[in-house]
Amino acid sequence: MSKSEATGEGVYSIGAVAGMLGIRTVTLRNWEDRYGLVTPERSEGGHRLYSRRQIEQLRFLATKVEQGMPSGDAHRLLAERLDEGAGVPLTEPQSEVRLLILLAERDPYSAEFAEYFLKTEGYETLIVLDATDARTRFEELSPKLAIVDLLISGGDGYGLCRTLKGQSNSPVLAVSTLESRDEALDSGADAFLQKPFEPLQLVSTVRDLLGTSAYLRTKLPTS
């Protein structure tokens, strides 16, 4: 079990969650304010950060609402399951194989470590060790996801995140040895992991971010 699953650590921005589940951000905020059941962690900078467990809870709610259940009843049902200790099962998105991931890393060892586990899961990977090269390769190849070490090229990872998000809707996962969640999210990253992290945590986060095509796409009402 990864750290984010075990502790409920916030990893994903509200925008990333909205994209993964096909729920408008205003709906997520309304559910939080009205029912207070799925309450994301707040970073020091005020960003909402959701854990994987909370994503599963929101997916449960979204499914019930899509099936016609009022949002209040869906929240009551989820609350009952949580009170009973049943929870909701964690599911893994059925990601397409051979999707290309750009690994913009400052540390060749870390890059090879991540590449090994991502390739094991069926992803294609491209390692770049320079921010300028990462920008060029991203534009040329249009990868489905970019993993950006924020300290690449002397700390140019923040600018790299902004550039990549300005060019594409592809998710950006920021990583760093520093606690830089707010700075990463301010730069446009969809999620942040602090090093060192477990391989399972990396793979699970990548699966989540690339699972948008498999997750719910229906735009839900704000009720």
LINRA-V641918 format. One record per backbone hydrogen bond with DSSP energy under -1.0 kcal/mol. NH is the residue of the N-H (numbers start at 1). CO is the residue of the C=O. If there is no record, write none. Layout:
NH&CO / NH&CO
This chain:
6&2 / 7&3 / 8&4 / 11&50 / 12&50 / 13&190 / 17&13 / 18&14 / 19&15 / 20&16 / 21&17 / 22&18 / 23&18 / 28&24 / 29&25 / 30&26 / 31&27 / 32&28 / 33&29 / 34&30 / 35&31 / 36&32 / 41&49 / 43&47 / 46&43 / 49&41 / 50&12 / 55&51 / 56&52 / 57&53 / 58&54 / 59&55 / 60&56 / 61&57 / 62&58 / 63&59 / 64&60 / 65&61 / 66&62 / 67&63 / 68&65 / 69&64 / 74&70 / 75&71 / 76&72 / 77&73 / 78&74 / 79&75 / 80&76 / 81&77 / 82&78 / 83&79 / 84&80 / 85&82 / 86&81 / 87&81 / 95&93 / 98&122 / 101&124 / 102&145 / 103&126 / 104&147 / 105&103 / 105&128 / 111&107 / 112&108 / 113&109 / 114&110 / 115&111 / 116&112 / 117&113 / 118&114 / 119&115 / 120&116 / 121&117 / 122&119 / 123&118 / 124&99 / 126&101 / 128&103 / 134&130 / 135&131 / 136&132 / 137&133 / 138&134 / 139&135 / 140&136 / 141&137 / 142&138 / 144&100 / 145&100 / 146&171 / 147&102 / 148&173 / 149&104 / 150&175 / 152&149 / 156&152 / 157&150 / 160&156 / 161&157 / 162&158 / 163&159 / 164&160 / 165&161 / 166&162 / 167&163 / 168&164 / 173&146 / 174&191 / 175&148 / 176&193 / 180&178 / 184&180 / 185&181 / 186&182 / 187&183 / 188&185 / 189&184 / 190&172 / 191&172 / 192&11 / 193&174 / 195&176 / 202&198 / 203&199 / 204&200 / 205&201 / 206&202 / 207&203 / 208&204 / 209&205 / 210&206 / 211&208 / 215&211
